Amino acid sequence: MKLLHLTRRGFLRATGLACGYAVLGLNMTKEAVAAAMEFVAKRQEKVYEADSDDKLYEYKKSQDNPMIVALYDKQDGFLHEGPCGHMSHHLLHTHYDDRSAAVKALKAKGIKLAL
């Protein structure tokens, strides 16, 4: 019992269409990748151009900013201990609290969380 009856002409027509779609799809993929790479290159060029413009940024390094210098001033600065002092660590760094046990306990009770 034959599931599909295909003549030679039908077979040639089907393989021609398949090859045409494969080549066309490959060509379209190449064009899409080339367009994306061109966009990335242009964007990268503009980012470097903006970064090299001295008029755009007054201070290129944060340690040159007078507000930061005043903040860490040894005499009367708020963070007078320095960049690695206790107060700057407390104010400027984040802390991690492990809450996985509480989530597991809620799931064990049958509560469904939408995460």
Residue frames relative to the residue before (quaternion, step in Angstrom):
aa qw qx qy qz dx dy dz
M 1.0000 0.0000 0.0000 0.0000 0.00 0.00 0.00
K 0.2469 -0.7743 0.5702 0.1201 3.56 -0.81 1.06
L 0.3474 -0.7400 0.5382 0.2054 3.54 -0.90 0.94
L 0.7998 0.1118 -0.0321 0.5888 3.54 1.05 -0.76
H 0.1694 -0.7715 0.6074 0.0842 3.53 -0.75 1.04
L 0.0595 0.8093 -0.5741 0.1092 3.57 -0.47 1.26
T 0.3102 -0.7498 0.5562 0.1794 3.55 -0.74 1.05
R 0.6799 -0.4610 0.3596 0.4426 3.57 -1.29 0.13
R 0.6578 0.5119 -0.3085 0.4583 3.54 0.92 -0.89
G 0.6560 0.5026 -0.3014 0.4756 3.59 0.97 -0.81
F 0.6359 0.5260 -0.3182 0.4666 3.56 1.05 -0.82
L 0.6703 0.4899 -0.2985 0.4707 3.59 0.90 -0.91
R 0.6371 0.5194 -0.3255 0.4672 3.56 1.01 -0.80
A 0.6782 0.4918 -0.2931 0.4607 3.61 0.89 -0.89
T 0.6745 0.4719 -0.3092 0.4762 3.61 0.92 -0.81
G 0.6199 0.5347 -0.3453 0.4589 3.61 1.04 -0.65
L 0.6570 0.4950 -0.3038 0.4807 3.57 0.97 -0.85
A 0.6533 0.5152 -0.3192 0.4538 3.59 0.94 -0.85
C 0.6623 0.4898 -0.3068 0.4769 3.59 0.95 -0.84
G 0.6388 0.5320 -0.3236 0.4518 3.58 0.98 -0.80
Y 0.6730 0.4775 -0.2944 0.4820 3.56 0.93 -0.87
A 0.6324 0.5300 -0.3373 0.4532 3.60 1.02 -0.74
V 0.6773 0.4737 -0.2914 0.4816 3.60 0.89 -0.90
L 0.6554 0.5097 -0.3122 0.4618 3.57 0.93 -0.87
G 0.6629 0.5026 -0.2992 0.4674 3.58 0.95 -0.87
L 0.6448 0.5109 -0.3150 0.4733 3.57 1.01 -0.81
N 0.6536 0.5075 -0.3121 0.4667 3.59 0.97 -0.85
M 0.6578 0.5000 -0.3144 0.4674 3.60 0.95 -0.83
T 0.6281 0.5268 -0.3294 0.4686 3.58 1.06 -0.73
K 0.6396 0.5171 -0.3244 0.4671 3.59 0.95 -0.84
E 0.6637 0.5006 -0.3064 0.4638 3.59 0.93 -0.88
A 0.6538 0.5125 -0.3184 0.4566 3.59 0.96 -0.81
V 0.6563 0.4941 -0.3079 0.4800 3.59 0.96 -0.84
A 0.6492 0.5135 -0.3192 0.4615 3.59 0.95 -0.82
A 0.6519 0.5040 -0.3153 0.4708 3.60 0.98 -0.80
A 0.6498 0.5088 -0.3183 0.4664 3.59 0.98 -0.81
M 0.6647 0.4954 -0.3064 0.4679 3.60 0.94 -0.84
E 0.6225 0.5278 -0.3367 0.4697 3.59 1.06 -0.70
F 0.6390 0.5174 -0.3166 0.4730 3.58 1.01 -0.84
V 0.6542 0.5068 -0.3120 0.4667 3.60 0.92 -0.89
A 0.6553 0.5121 -0.3150 0.4573 3.59 0.94 -0.84
K 0.6591 0.4972 -0.3119 0.4702 3.61 0.95 -0.82
R 0.6611 0.5033 -0.3092 0.4627 3.56 0.94 -0.88
Q 0.6457 0.5166 -0.3179 0.4638 3.58 0.96 -0.83
E 0.6334 0.5294 -0.3223 0.4633 3.57 1.01 -0.81
K 0.6834 0.4811 -0.2881 0.4674 3.60 0.92 -0.88
V 0.6236 0.5274 -0.3452 0.4623 3.60 1.04 -0.69
Y 0.6624 0.4854 -0.3036 0.4831 3.59 0.93 -0.87
E 0.6364 0.5289 -0.3266 0.4566 3.58 1.02 -0.78
A 0.6744 0.4781 -0.2939 0.4798 3.60 0.93 -0.86
D 0.6569 0.5188 -0.3105 0.4505 3.57 1.02 -0.76
S 0.6960 0.4635 -0.2803 0.4714 3.59 1.05 -0.67
D 0.5445 0.6160 -0.4029 0.4021 3.61 1.24 -0.23
D 0.3329 -0.7768 0.5057 0.1730 3.58 -0.51 1.20
K 0.6297 0.5499 -0.3407 0.4302 3.60 1.12 -0.53
L 0.6235 0.5741 -0.3385 0.4087 3.57 1.14 -0.58
Y 0.7902 0.1828 -0.0834 0.5790 3.58 0.95 -0.88
E 0.3648 -0.7365 0.5250 0.2212 3.55 -0.76 1.02
Y 0.7856 0.1449 -0.0595 0.5986 3.58 1.00 -0.86
K 0.2791 -0.7825 0.5356 0.1513 3.57 -0.59 1.12
K 0.7622 0.2511 -0.1456 0.5786 3.59 1.15 -0.59
S 0.5283 -0.6623 0.4241 0.3200 3.59 -0.92 0.86
Q 0.6400 0.5362 -0.3431 0.4303 3.59 1.06 -0.61
D 0.6258 0.5167 -0.3418 0.4738 3.62 1.25 -0.16
N 0.5321 0.6360 -0.4033 0.3870 3.59 1.23 -0.29
P 0.4395 -0.7246 0.4548 0.2737 3.64 -0.65 1.03
M 0.5899 0.5619 -0.3778 0.4400 3.63 1.12 -0.48
I 0.6593 0.4861 -0.2997 0.4891 3.58 1.01 -0.81
V 0.6246 0.5329 -0.3330 0.4637 3.58 1.00 -0.83
A 0.6703 0.4851 -0.2998 0.4748 3.60 0.95 -0.86
L 0.6213 0.5578 -0.3378 0.4345 3.59 1.05 -0.72
Y 0.7677 0.3279 -0.1646 0.5253 3.58 1.00 -0.87
D 0.3066 0.7745 -0.5065 0.2228 3.63 1.20 0.30
K 0.5122 -0.6835 0.4369 0.2823 3.60 -0.89 0.98
Q 0.6905 0.4987 -0.2902 0.4361 3.62 0.98 -0.75
D 0.8459 -0.0535 0.0886 0.5232 3.57 0.45 -1.15
G 0.3673 0.7295 -0.4989 0.2899 3.59 1.10 0.56
F 0.6015 -0.5885 0.4066 0.3557 3.56 -1.14 0.66
L 0.7613 0.2575 -0.1403 0.5783 3.58 1.04 -0.81
H 0.0552 0.8702 -0.4872 0.0487 3.57 0.92 0.98
E 0.5482 0.6165 -0.4022 0.3970 3.62 1.21 -0.26
G 0.5790 -0.5781 0.3745 0.4363 3.58 1.20 -0.44
P 0.7294 -0.4584 0.2916 0.4156 3.57 -1.30 0.19
C 0.7597 0.3334 -0.2002 0.5211 3.62 1.07 -0.57
G 0.3737 0.7494 -0.4723 0.2750 3.58 1.19 0.44
H 0.7084 -0.4697 0.3250 0.4146 3.53 -1.36 0.22
M 0.6835 0.4968 -0.3015 0.4417 3.61 0.83 -0.93
S 0.6705 0.4805 -0.3133 0.4705 3.62 0.90 -0.86
H 0.6246 0.5210 -0.3447 0.4687 3.58 1.04 -0.69
H 0.6688 0.5105 -0.2985 0.4505 3.58 0.92 -0.90
L 0.7507 0.4215 -0.2222 0.4576 3.60 0.90 -0.90
L 0.7946 0.3731 -0.1590 0.4518 3.57 0.94 -0.87
H 0.6924 0.4433 -0.2881 0.4909 3.61 1.20 -0.12
T 0.4091 -0.7044 0.5288 0.2385 3.54 -1.19 0.61
H 0.2554 -0.7479 0.5940 0.1505 3.54 -1.26 0.41
Y 0.3222 -0.7442 0.5604 0.1678 3.54 -1.14 0.74
D 0.1022 -0.7627 0.6368 0.0475 3.56 -0.93 0.96
D 0.3208 -0.7555 0.5420 0.1803 3.56 -0.67 1.12
R 0.0333 -0.8214 0.5686 -0.0310 3.56 -0.51 1.22
S 0.3492 0.7709 -0.4794 0.2324 3.58 1.21 0.27
A 0.6150 0.5471 -0.3640 0.4358 3.63 1.03 -0.63
A 0.6528 0.5075 -0.3165 0.4648 3.60 0.98 -0.79
V 0.6400 0.5158 -0.3213 0.4703 3.58 1.03 -0.78
K 0.6492 0.5105 -0.3152 0.4675 3.58 0.98 -0.83
A 0.6409 0.5209 -0.3272 0.4592 3.60 1.01 -0.78
L 0.6503 0.5040 -0.3178 0.4712 3.59 1.00 -0.77
K 0.6529 0.5012 -0.3158 0.4720 3.57 0.98 -0.81
A 0.6296 0.5376 -0.3347 0.4500 3.59 1.05 -0.74
K 0.6555 0.4979 -0.3032 0.4801 3.60 1.14 -0.62
G 0.5619 -0.6251 0.3743 0.3916 3.57 1.27 -0.21
I 0.4668 0.6617 -0.4562 0.3690 3.57 1.24 0.22
K 0.2558 -0.7680 0.5703 0.1397 3.57 -0.81 1.02
L 0.2112 -0.7866 0.5736 0.0873 3.53 -0.81 1.07
A 0.2851 -0.7344 0.5888 0.1809 3.56 -0.99 0.81
L 0.0581 0.8187 -0.5646 0.0870 3.55 0.00 1.29
